[in-house]
């Protein structure tokens, strides 16, 4: 039994190493600085491969906000610029944010578990994505930010996280998996309330 556990652990380590340099975040922005109640704008990630090695893995995106009373985030599309298998709608994963917090995913010295006060929605690419070993090429991922129709004036922080999900072999997202964060960023949008 110990030998089998050691083999599974080794496979996990090898999978982690082979996917550790897929897509790094180059930028994250909400494309409008202000929206009115009921309106929406785009939350955009710009990513690029960070290795000339040809690697493959499931990519994830998280969108979070500290003002669910004013806005909601909407499902992203991977590769809206037609790059790296896109465009394709990402799949929602309600288990992803909680599993990542337990696994303590970090990027650039920022820990995902330290981002308090945010409500998160997690998304995964439906299939593994290859980086084709082309670090000069970009892939754009676009989600949405929509102001609630009955919102008051509000300054809402929007956070974006990108990375790679490495399954432990059971096909389910959980805290036994590995999560490699390749970018964490926070920006904001002002909501002009319905009563204003």
C-alpha positions in Angstrom: 0.0 0.0 0.0 2.9 2.4 0.8 4.4 1.7 -2.6 1.2 2.5 -4.4 0.9 5.8 -2.4 4.4 6.7 -3.3 3.8 6.1 -7.0 0.6 8.2 -6.9 2.6 11.0 -5.1 5.3 10.8 -7.7 2.9 11.0 -10.6 1.3 14.1 -9.0 4.7 15.7 -8.7 5.6 14.9 -12.3 2.2 16.3 -13.5 2.9 19.5 -11.4 6.3 20.0 -13.0 5.1 19.3 -16.5 2.4 22.0 -16.3 4.1 24.6 -14.2 4.9 27.0 -17.0 1.8 27.2 -19.1 0.1 30.6 -19.3 1.2 33.6 -17.3 -1.1 36.7 -16.7 0.2 39.7 -18.6 -2.7 41.9 -17.7 -6.2 42.1 -16.1 -8.6 45.0 -16.6 -12.3 45.9 -16.4 -12.7 47.7 -19.7 -15.1 50.5 -18.4 -14.3 52.4 -15.3 -18.0 53.2 -14.7 -21.3 51.5 -15.6 -24.9 52.3 -14.8 -27.2 50.1 -12.9 -28.3 47.3 -15.3 -25.4 47.8 -17.6 -22.4 45.5 -18.1 -18.8 45.6 -19.2 -15.9 43.2 -19.9 -13.4 41.8 -17.5 -10.4 40.9 -19.6 -7.3 38.7 -19.0 -4.3 38.8 -21.3 -2.2 35.7 -21.0 0.9 34.3 -22.7 2.8 31.0 -22.6 5.7 31.3 -20.3 7.8 28.4 -21.7 9.2 27.3 -25.1 8.4 23.7 -23.9 5.2 22.3 -25.4 3.0 21.8 -22.4 -0.7 21.0 -21.8 -3.1 21.4 -18.9 -6.6 22.6 -17.7 -6.6 26.4 -17.3 -8.7 28.1 -14.7 -10.0 31.6 -14.3 -11.6 33.1 -11.1 -13.6 36.3 -11.0 -14.4 37.8 -7.6 -16.0 40.9 -6.2 -16.4 42.5 -2.8 -19.8 44.0 -3.7 -22.3 41.4 -4.6 -25.0 43.9 -3.6 -24.0 46.0 -6.7 -22.6 43.6 -9.4 -22.3 40.1 -10.5 -19.6 38.5 -12.6 -20.4 36.5 -15.8 -18.9 33.4 -17.4 -15.7 34.0 -19.4 -14.8 32.8 -22.8 -11.3 31.4 -23.4 -9.4 32.6 -26.5 -11.7 35.3 -27.8 -8.9 36.3 -30.1 -9.0 32.8 -31.6 -5.7 31.7 -30.0 -4.9 28.4 -28.2 -8.2 26.6 -29.0 -10.5 29.5 -28.6 -13.0 30.9 -28.6 -14.7 28.4 -26.2 -16.9 29.0 -23.2 -15.3 28.0 -19.9 -17.1 25.6 -17.6 -18.3 26.8 -14.2 -16.7 25.1 -11.1 -18.3 25.9 -7.8 -15.7 23.8 -6.0 -12.7 25.6 -7.5 -12.5 28.7 -5.1 -12.8 26.6 -1.9 -10.3 24.0 -3.0 -7.8 26.6 -4.1 -8.1 28.4 -0.7 -7.3 25.2 1.1 -4.4 24.3 -1.2 -3.1 27.9 -0.8 -2.3 28.9 -4.4 0.1 31.8 -4.7 1.5 34.0 -7.4 4.1 36.8 -7.2 4.1 36.5 -3.4 0.3 37.0 -3.2 -1.7 34.1 -1.6 -5.2 33.4 -2.9 -6.3 32.5 0.6 -5.3 36.0 1.8 -7.8 37.8 -0.5 -10.5 38.2 2.1 -13.9 39.8 1.5 -14.4 38.5 -2.1 -17.1 36.3 -3.4 -15.7 34.1 -6.1 -16.8 32.2 -9.2 -14.5 29.6 -10.7 -14.2 28.5 -14.3 -12.2 25.8 -16.2 -11.4 25.2 -19.8 -13.4 22.2 -21.0 -10.3 20.5 -22.3 -6.6 20.7 -21.6 -5.0 23.6 -23.5 -1.5 23.4 -25.1 0.8 26.3 -25.0 2.5 25.3 -28.3 5.8 26.5 -26.9 5.1 30.0 -28.2 5.7 32.6 -25.4 5.3 35.6 -27.9 1.7 34.7 -28.6 -1.2 36.0 -26.5 -4.5 34.5 -25.6 -7.4 36.8 -24.4 -10.0 35.6 -21.9 -13.1 37.8 -21.5 -15.7 37.5 -18.8 -18.4 40.0 -17.8 -19.2 42.4 -15.0 -22.9 43.4 -14.7 -24.3 46.0 -12.4 -27.5 44.9 -10.7 -30.6 46.8 -11.9 -31.4 48.0 -8.4 -27.9 48.9 -7.3 -27.1 52.1 -5.4 -23.9 54.0 -6.1 -21.0 51.7 -5.4 -17.3 51.2 -6.0 -16.8 47.5 -6.5 -13.4 45.8 -6.4 -13.0 43.1 -9.1 -10.3 40.4 -8.7 -9.0 38.1 -11.3 -6.9 34.9 -10.8 -5.5 32.6 -13.5 -3.7 29.3 -13.4 -3.5 25.6 -14.0 -5.5 22.9 -12.3 -3.7 19.5 -11.9 -6.1 16.8 -11.0 -5.1 14.0 -8.6 -6.7 11.4 -10.9 -10.3 11.3 -9.7 -11.6 13.8 -12.3 -13.1 16.1 -9.6 -11.9 19.5 -8.4 -11.0 19.2 -4.7 -8.4 20.2 -2.2 -6.3 17.1 -2.9 -5.5 18.5 -6.3 -2.7 21.0 -7.2 -3.4 24.5 -8.3 -0.7 26.7 -9.8 -1.6 30.4 -9.8 0.0 32.3 -12.6 -1.6 35.7 -12.0 -3.6 37.5 -9.3 -4.8 41.1 -9.9 -7.4 43.5 -8.4 -9.0 46.5 -10.1 -12.4 48.3 -9.6 -15.4 49.7 -11.4 -17.8 52.4 -10.2 -21.5 51.6 -10.4 -23.8 54.6 -11.0 -26.9 53.7 -9.0 -30.5 53.5 -10.3 -31.6 56.2 -7.9 -28.9 58.7 -9.0 
